[in-house]
Amino acid sequence: LLDYDVDTDDEDREQFVRVRCGLISNYLLGSDEIAERAVELKLIDRLERILTRCLCDVDRHEELLLSILPPLSILTEQISDLYFAPSLNKTIAQILAKCTNPDIAESCLALLHYEAQNDDVKLLLAEEGLCETIYQLLEKYKTFANTDEARVLMKLACDLIVLILTGDKSMHYLYSTPLLKCMEDWLDSSDVELLTTGVLALGNFARTDSHCIHMVENKIMHKLLAILAKNNGTEHQMTLQHALLSTLKNLVIPKPNKAAVIEAGLVDIILPMLEIHQAPVVFKLLGTLRMTVDGQENLASQLLQNEKLVKQLVHWSQTSEFTGVLGESLRLMAWLIKHAYQQRDSSAKAPMDDTGLRKFVAIEGAVASMVGMLASTHLVMQNEALIALSILTTLYHSKAASKSNTLDELLVQADVGAKLAEQITLNGESMTKELVENLQTFVKLLRSSSDALVAHLRQHNIEELLKTIPSLVEYCTL
């Protein structure tokens, strides 16, 4: 049906092919079996040949392209994991670059978006310069994007840039191209779609320490912070906030960047965002703070004393229906305690400032949240809870008896014995050596606590349960 040379001037023959493409589209919509049979009969190869012929004059062959592209779209919908030959993907990208018809552009973008789910296709499109082509097209037509249809097309194009950058090889390739500067330029855009795309693109570039360090040294981080400072309220767009926090979280991970980002005012800019309660934004907000306090003793101590922050963390850890927010709330509290006090020498002569810990313990539900974290399904969170609780117990027991008794009472109220028993029973066989050692340390600290707490541990048979942990039994046997 499709063995046709479109170079001919015979309009009737071109019309004949358009009608046949429509007929084929209707057949393909009938069932998956028909679609699979069409692929076996090399329908895609025939369509590719016609598309290639159309490249010589895309505008002249608009109607033909509008008939040929739909069967390809239907095939991708009917057959999962259908990836075209590299030559066809290149042809579709070239048609996108040359066309002026928005319907053709939308069809090409949708096809490439589907194909770019594959990392090899991401790299192919990156090497073909598709991202730079899309950038140039958007820059050319952005002033005309004032209708709903045009905005949909713009978003589809922007999403494709970001999708291509999610591939490791394609991201590394594009980092050395002009696209990096193009995305940085979009940070100054007044169009929120282009601005958000620029932020997301930079966030994808920021997946290696070297890239992150380069972005901080070149002040890209300052631009991002300036944008967030203007968009950190409850009334601002969630998508942009999420993108900014995602990118900043990546930038703050490398140790050389932390001091610079903190000095630039990251914490002061994002703390007002505690008023925001959309789960995706909160999740990124907490993750960004957690990465920022890593190894930063002064900042961790400062935030631990922030009553509003800790109360909000306790609230989210006990009420959030979003698992990510619940987990990040708990982890941030544990990290604040760990990084504020882990490096301090409790035997030093100089008095230790335990203001942060006292404020933490005084907040209703704070200790209970840490105890509850022991029953997490994630071993890494169990370990973080053990470290935080051990630090709390160690420092409180080095103080006056009244203070240590207060903590002991809170631990009993939080049913620490039951949580430890649950942790050992459910996870004993999979515990790492580090986790077992931290568990032993915490239980040893509890043994030297008040009589009530010791009796509480005995009630839950903690000593006997410890002996059932395989790695501990093996260690003792050796």
C-alpha positions as CSV (number, residue, x, y, z in Angstrom):
1,L,0.0,0.0,0.0
2,L,2.8,2.4,0.7
3,D,5.3,1.7,-2.0
4,Y,5.2,5.2,-3.3
5,D,7.7,7.8,-4.4
6,V,6.6,11.2,-3.1
7,D,9.0,13.1,-5.3
8,T,6.4,12.9,-8.0
9,D,4.1,15.9,-8.7
10,D,1.1,13.7,-9.1
11,E,-1.2,15.0,-6.4
12,D,-3.6,12.2,-6.9
13,R,-1.0,9.6,-6.0
14,E,-0.1,11.6,-2.8
15,Q,-3.7,11.8,-1.9
16,F,-3.9,8.0,-2.5
17,V,-1.1,7.4,0.0
18,R,-2.8,9.7,2.6
19,V,-6.0,7.8,2.3
20,R,-4.2,4.5,2.7
21,C,-2.4,5.8,5.8
22,G,-5.8,6.6,7.3
23,L,-7.0,3.1,6.5
24,I,-3.9,1.6,8.1
25,S,-4.4,3.8,11.2
26,N,-7.9,2.5,11.6
27,Y,-6.7,-1.1,11.2
28,L,-3.9,-0.6,13.8
29,L,-6.4,0.8,16.3
30,G,-8.3,-2.5,16.1
31,S,-6.0,-4.7,18.2
32,D,-2.5,-5.3,19.4
33,E,-2.2,-8.4,17.2
34,I,-2.8,-6.3,14.1
35,A,-0.2,-3.8,15.2
36,E,2.4,-6.5,15.9
37,R,1.7,-8.1,12.5
38,A,2.1,-4.7,10.8
39,V,5.6,-4.4,12.4
40,E,6.5,-7.9,11.1
41,L,5.4,-6.8,7.6
42,K,7.9,-3.9,7.9
43,L,5.3,-1.1,7.9
44,I,7.7,1.1,9.9
45,D,10.4,0.7,7.2
46,R,8.0,1.8,4.5
47,L,6.8,4.8,6.6
48,E,10.4,5.7,7.2
49,R,11.2,5.8,3.5
50,I,8.4,8.2,2.9
51,L,9.4,10.4,5.9
52,T,12.9,10.6,4.5
53,R,11.7,11.7,1.1
54,C,9.6,14.4,2.9
55,L,12.8,15.9,4.4
56,C,13.6,17.7,1.2
57,D,10.7,20.0,1.7
58,V,8.8,19.5,4.9
59,D,6.4,22.4,4.5
60,R,5.3,21.2,1.0
61,H,4.6,17.7,2.4
62,E,2.7,18.9,5.5
63,E,-0.5,17.0,4.6
64,L,1.4,13.8,3.8
65,L,3.3,14.0,7.1
66,L,0.1,14.5,9.0
67,S,-1.1,11.2,7.6
68,I,2.2,9.3,8.0
69,L,3.0,10.2,11.6
70,P,-0.2,8.9,13.2
71,P,0.4,5.2,12.4
72,L,3.8,5.5,14.1
73,S,2.1,7.0,17.2
74,I,-0.5,4.2,17.2
75,L,2.2,1.6,17.0
76,T,4.0,3.0,20.1
77,E,0.8,2.9,22.0
78,Q,-0.2,-0.6,21.0
79,I,3.2,-2.3,21.3
80,S,5.1,-1.8,24.6
81,D,8.9,-1.2,24.3
82,L,8.7,-0.5,20.6
83,Y,11.9,1.4,19.7
84,F,12.6,2.7,16.2
85,A,15.8,2.3,14.3
86,P,18.3,5.1,15.0
87,S,17.8,6.4,11.4
88,L,14.1,6.8,11.9
89,N,14.6,8.7,15.2
90,K,17.1,11.0,13.5
91,T,14.6,11.6,10.6
92,I,11.8,12.5,13.1
93,A,14.2,14.9,14.9
94,Q,15.1,16.5,11.5
95,I,11.4,16.9,10.6
96,L,10.8,18.6,14.0
97,A,13.7,21.0,13.3
98,K,12.3,22.0,9.9
99,C,8.6,22.0,10.3
100,T,6.4,25.1,11.0
101,N,3.1,23.2,11.5
102,P,2.3,22.9,15.2
103,D,0.4,19.6,14.7
104,I,3.4,18.0,13.0
105,A,5.7,19.4,15.7
106,E,3.4,17.9,18.4
107,S,3.4,14.5,16.7
108,C,7.2,14.5,16.4
109,L,7.7,15.6,20.0
110,A,5.3,12.9,21.3
111,L,7.1,10.2,19.3
112,L,10.5,11.3,20.4
113,H,9.3,11.6,24.0
114,Y,8.2,7.9,23.9
115,E,11.4,6.8,22.2
116,A,13.6,8.7,24.7
117,Q,12.5,6.4,27.5
118,N,15.4,4.4,26.2
119,D,18.9,5.6,27.3
120,D,20.5,4.8,24.0
121,V,17.9,7.0,22.2
122,K,18.6,9.7,24.7
123,L,22.2,9.7,23.8
124,L,21.4,9.5,20.0
125,L,19.1,12.6,20.3
126,A,21.7,14.4,22.4
127,E,24.4,13.8,19.8
128,E,21.9,14.9,17.0
129,G,21.7,18.3,18.7
130,L,18.0,17.9,19.4
131,C,18.0,19.8,22.7
132,E,19.8,22.8,21.1
133,T,17.3,22.6,18.3
134,I,14.3,22.7,20.7
135,Y,16.0,25.6,22.6
136,Q,16.3,27.6,19.4
137,L,12.7,26.8,18.4
138,L,11.4,27.8,21.8
139,E,13.4,31.0,21.8
140,K,12.0,31.8,18.3
141,Y,8.4,31.2,19.1
142,K,8.1,31.9,22.8
143,T,6.4,35.3,22.3
144,F,3.6,33.5,20.4
145,A,3.0,30.9,23.2
146,N,-0.2,32.7,24.4
147,T,-2.8,30.0,23.7
148,D,-3.5,26.8,25.6
149,E,-2.5,24.8,22.5
150,A,0.8,26.6,22.2
151,R,1.5,26.2,26.0
152,V,0.9,22.4,25.7
153,L,3.4,22.3,22.8
154,M,5.9,24.3,24.7
155,K,5.6,22.0,27.8
156,L,6.0,18.9,25.6
157,A,9.2,20.4,24.1
158,C,10.6,21.4,27.5
159,D,9.8,18.0,29.0
160,L,11.8,16.3,26.2
161,I,14.9,18.3,27.0
162,V,14.7,17.3,30.7
163,L,14.0,13.7,29.8
164,I,17.0,13.4,27.5
165,L,19.1,14.8,30.4
166,T,18.0,12.1,32.7
167,G,20.3,9.6,30.9
168,D,23.8,9.5,32.3
169,K,25.6,9.3,29.0
170,S,23.5,11.9,27.3
171,M,23.9,14.2,30.4
172,H,27.7,13.9,30.3
173,Y,27.7,14.5,26.5
174,L,25.5,17.6,26.7
175,Y,27.5,19.1,29.6
176,S,30.3,19.9,27.2
177,T,27.9,21.5,24.7
178,P,26.3,25.0,24.5
179,L,23.2,23.6,26.1
180,L,24.5,24.1,29.6
181,K,24.8,27.9,29.0
182,C,21.4,27.8,27.3
183,M,19.7,26.3,30.3
184,E,21.5,28.8,32.6
185,D,20.2,31.6,30.4
186,W,16.7,30.4,31.0
187,L,17.1,31.1,34.7
188,D,16.6,34.8,33.6
189,S,13.4,34.0,31.7
190,S,10.1,35.6,32.6
191,D,8.3,32.5,31.3
192,V,7.8,30.1,34.2
193,E,7.8,27.1,31.8
194,L,11.2,28.0,30.4
195,L,12.5,29.0,33.9
196,T,11.4,25.7,35.4
197,T,12.9,23.7,32.6
198,G,16.2,25.6,33.0
199,V,16.2,24.7,36.7
200,L,15.3,21.0,36.1
201,A,18.0,20.7,33.4
202,L,20.7,22.1,35.7
203,G,19.5,19.7,38.4
204,N,20.1,16.8,36.0
205,F,23.5,18.2,35.1
206,A,24.2,18.3,38.9
207,R,24.5,14.6,39.2
208,T,28.3,14.4,39.7
209,D,30.4,16.1,42.3
210,S,32.6,17.8,39.7
211,H,29.6,19.3,37.9
212,C,28.1,20.5,41.3
213,I,31.4,22.1,42.4
214,H,31.7,23.8,39.0
215,M,28.2,25.2,39.3
216,V,28.8,26.6,42.7
217,E,32.2,28.1,41.7
218,N,30.5,29.7,38.7
219,K,27.7,31.3,40.8
220,I,24.9,29.3,39.2
221,M,23.9,28.4,42.7
222,H,23.5,32.1,43.6
223,K,21.1,32.5,40.7
224,L,19.0,29.5,41.9
225,L,18.9,30.9,45.4
226,A,17.8,34.3,44.2
227,I,14.9,32.6,42.3
228,L,13.9,30.6,45.3
229,A,14.0,33.7,47.5
230,K,11.3,35.1,45.3
231,N,9.3,31.9,45.2
232,N,9.4,30.4,48.7
233,G,5.8,31.2,49.8
234,T,2.6,29.3,49.9
235,E,1.3,31.3,47.0
236,H,4.0,30.4,44.6
237,Q,4.1,27.6,42.0
238,M,4.8,24.2,43.4
239,T,6.4,22.8,40.3
240,L,9.1,25.6,40.3
241,Q,9.7,25.2,44.0
242,H,10.1,21.4,43.7
243,A,12.6,21.9,40.8
244,L,14.6,24.5,42.7
245,L,14.8,22.4,45.8
246,S,15.8,19.2,43.8
247,T,18.6,21.1,42.1
248,L,19.9,22.7,45.3
249,K,19.8,19.4,47.1
250,N,22.1,18.0,44.5
251,L,24.4,21.0,44.6
252,V,24.9,20.8,48.4
253,I,25.8,17.1,48.5
254,P,29.6,17.5,47.7
255,K,31.5,18.5,50.9
256,P,33.4,21.4,49.3
257,N,30.1,23.1,48.4
258,K,28.4,23.0,51.8
259,A,30.1,26.0,53.4
260,A,29.6,28.1,50.3
261,V,25.9,27.3,50.0
262,I,25.3,27.9,53.7
263,E,27.1,31.2,53.5
264,A,25.0,32.2,50.5
265,G,21.9,31.9,52.7
266,L,20.3,28.7,51.7
267,V,18.9,27.9,55.1
268,D,17.3,31.3,55.7
269,I,15.7,31.1,52.3
270,I,14.1,27.7,52.7
271,L,13.0,27.8,56.3
272,P,10.0,30.0,55.5
273,M,8.9,27.1,53.3
274,L,7.9,25.2,56.4
275,E,4.5,26.9,55.9
276,I,4.1,25.0,52.7
277,H,2.3,21.6,53.0
278,Q,2.3,20.2,49.5
279,A,4.0,16.8,50.1
280,P,6.3,16.9,47.0
281,V,7.7,20.2,48.0
282,V,8.0,19.3,51.7
283,F,9.8,16.1,50.7
284,K,12.5,18.0,48.8
285,L,12.7,20.7,51.4
286,L,13.5,18.2,54.2
287,G,16.0,16.3,51.9
288,T,17.8,19.5,51.1
289,L,18.1,20.5,54.8
290,R,19.3,17.0,55.6
291,M,22.1,17.1,53.0
292,T,23.0,20.6,54.1
293,V,23.6,19.7,57.8
294,D,25.8,16.7,56.9
295,G,29.0,17.3,58.8
296,Q,28.0,20.9,59.7
297,E,28.1,20.9,63.5
298,N,27.2,24.6,64.0
299,L,24.3,24.5,61.6
300,A,22.9,21.3,63.0
301,S,23.1,22.7,66.5
302,Q,21.4,25.9,65.4
303,L,18.5,24.0,63.7
304,L,18.1,21.7,66.6
305,Q,17.3,24.7,68.7
306,N,14.8,25.9,66.2
307,E,11.6,25.1,68.0
308,K,9.3,25.8,65.1
309,L,11.3,23.5,62.8
310,V,11.4,20.6,65.3
311,K,7.7,20.9,66.1
312,Q,6.9,20.8,62.4
313,L,9.1,17.8,61.9
314,V,7.5,15.9,64.8
315,H,4.0,16.8,63.4
316,W,4.9,15.5,59.9
317,S,6.6,12.4,61.3
318,Q,3.3,11.5,63.1
319,T,0.6,12.6,60.7
320,S,1.9,12.7,57.1
321,E,0.1,10.3,54.7
322,F,3.1,10.7,52.3
323,T,5.7,8.1,53.2
324,G,8.5,10.2,51.8
325,V,7.7,13.2,54.1
326,L,7.3,10.9,57.1
327,G,10.6,9.3,56.5
328,E,12.5,12.5,55.8
329,S,11.1,14.2,58.9
330,L,12.4,11.4,61.1
331,R,15.8,11.3,59.3
332,L,16.3,15.1,59.5
333,M,15.7,15.0,63.3
334,A,18.1,12.1,63.7
335,W,20.7,13.9,61.5
336,L,20.4,17.1,63.5
337,I,21.2,15.2,66.7
338,K,24.0,13.2,65.1
339,H,25.8,16.1,63.4
340,A,25.4,18.5,66.3
341,Y,26.9,16.2,68.9
342,Q,28.6,13.1,67.5
343,Q,32.0,14.8,67.1
344,R,32.0,16.3,70.6
345,D,34.0,14.8,73.4
346,S,31.8,14.3,76.4
347,S,34.8,13.7,78.6
348,A,36.3,17.2,77.8
349,K,36.7,19.6,80.7
350,A,34.8,22.4,78.9
351,P,31.1,22.2,79.6
352,M,29.1,21.0,76.6
353,D,26.3,23.2,75.3
354,D,23.3,20.8,75.4
355,T,20.7,23.5,74.8
356,G,19.6,21.9,71.5
357,L,19.1,18.5,73.1
358,R,17.2,19.9,76.1
359,K,14.9,21.8,73.7
360,F,14.5,18.8,71.6
361,V,13.5,16.5,74.5
362,A,11.1,19.2,75.8
363,I,9.1,19.2,72.6
364,E,6.1,16.9,72.9
365,G,6.5,13.8,70.7
366,A,10.1,14.4,69.7
367,V,11.6,11.5,71.7
368,A,8.6,9.3,70.8
369,S,9.3,10.0,67.1
370,M,12.9,8.9,67.5
371,V,11.8,5.7,69.3
372,G,9.2,5.0,66.7
373,M,11.9,5.3,64.0
374,L,13.4,2.1,65.5
375,A,10.6,0.2,63.9
376,S,11.2,1.6,60.4
377,T,11.2,-0.9,57.5
378,H,14.5,0.6,56.3
379,L,17.7,-0.6,58.1
380,V,19.5,2.7,57.4
381,M,16.7,4.6,59.3
382,Q,16.9,2.1,62.2
383,N,20.6,2.7,62.5
384,E,20.2,6.5,62.4
385,A,17.6,6.2,65.2
386,L,19.9,4.2,67.3
387,I,22.7,6.7,66.9
388,A,20.5,9.6,67.7
389,L,19.0,7.9,70.8
390,S,22.4,6.8,72.0
391,I,23.7,10.4,71.8
392,L,20.6,11.6,73.7
393,T,21.0,9.0,76.4
394,T,24.7,9.5,76.7
395,L,24.5,13.2,77.2
396,Y,21.5,13.2,79.4
397,H,23.0,10.6,81.7
398,S,26.1,12.7,82.1
399,K,23.9,15.5,83.6
400,A,21.9,15.8,86.8
401,A,19.8,12.8,87.8
402,S,16.6,14.8,87.4
403,K,17.4,15.4,83.7
404,S,18.2,11.8,83.0
405,N,15.1,10.7,84.8
406,T,13.0,12.9,82.5
407,L,14.5,11.3,79.4
408,D,14.0,7.8,80.9
409,E,10.4,8.5,81.6
410,L,9.9,9.7,78.0
411,L,11.6,6.5,76.7
412,V,9.3,4.3,78.8
413,Q,6.2,6.3,77.7
414,A,7.3,5.8,74.0
415,D,7.5,2.1,74.8
416,V,11.2,1.8,73.7
417,G,11.3,-1.8,74.9
418,A,8.5,-2.9,72.5
419,K,10.1,-1.0,69.6
420,L,13.5,-2.7,70.3
421,A,11.8,-6.1,70.5
422,E,10.0,-5.5,67.2
423,Q,13.2,-4.3,65.6
424,I,15.2,-7.4,66.7
425,T,12.3,-9.9,65.9
426,L,11.6,-8.6,62.4
427,N,15.1,-7.6,61.3
428,G,17.6,-9.5,63.4
429,E,18.6,-11.8,60.5
430,S,19.3,-9.0,58.1
431,M,21.1,-6.6,60.5
432,T,24.5,-5.3,59.5
433,K,27.5,-5.4,61.8
434,E,27.3,-1.6,62.3
435,L,23.6,-1.8,63.2
436,V,24.1,-4.6,65.7
437,E,27.0,-2.7,67.4
438,N,24.9,0.4,67.7
439,L,22.0,-1.6,69.0
440,Q,24.3,-3.1,71.7
441,T,25.6,0.3,72.6
442,F,22.1,1.7,73.0
443,V,20.8,-1.2,75.1
444,K,24.0,-1.0,77.3
445,L,23.2,2.7,77.9
446,L,19.6,1.9,78.8
447,R,20.8,-0.8,81.3
448,S,22.6,1.9,83.3
449,S,19.4,4.1,83.4
450,S,16.7,4.4,86.0
451,D,15.2,1.3,87.7
452,A,11.9,1.9,85.9
453,L,13.6,1.8,82.5
454,V,15.7,-1.3,83.4
455,A,12.5,-3.0,84.5
456,H,10.8,-1.9,81.2
457,L,13.6,-3.6,79.2
458,R,13.3,-6.7,81.3
459,Q,9.6,-6.8,80.7
460,H,10.2,-7.0,76.9
461,N,12.9,-9.6,77.3
462,I,15.5,-7.5,75.4
463,E,18.5,-9.3,76.8
464,E,17.3,-12.7,75.5
465,L,16.2,-11.3,72.2
466,L,19.7,-9.9,71.6
467,K,21.1,-13.4,71.9
468,T,18.9,-14.5,68.9
469,I,20.6,-12.1,66.4
470,P,22.5,-14.4,64.1
471,S,25.5,-12.1,63.5
472,L,25.9,-11.6,67.2
473,V,25.6,-15.3,68.0
474,E,28.2,-16.0,65.3
475,Y,30.5,-13.3,66.7
476,C,30.2,-14.6,70.2
477,T,30.9,-18.2,69.1
478,L,34.0,-17.2,67.3
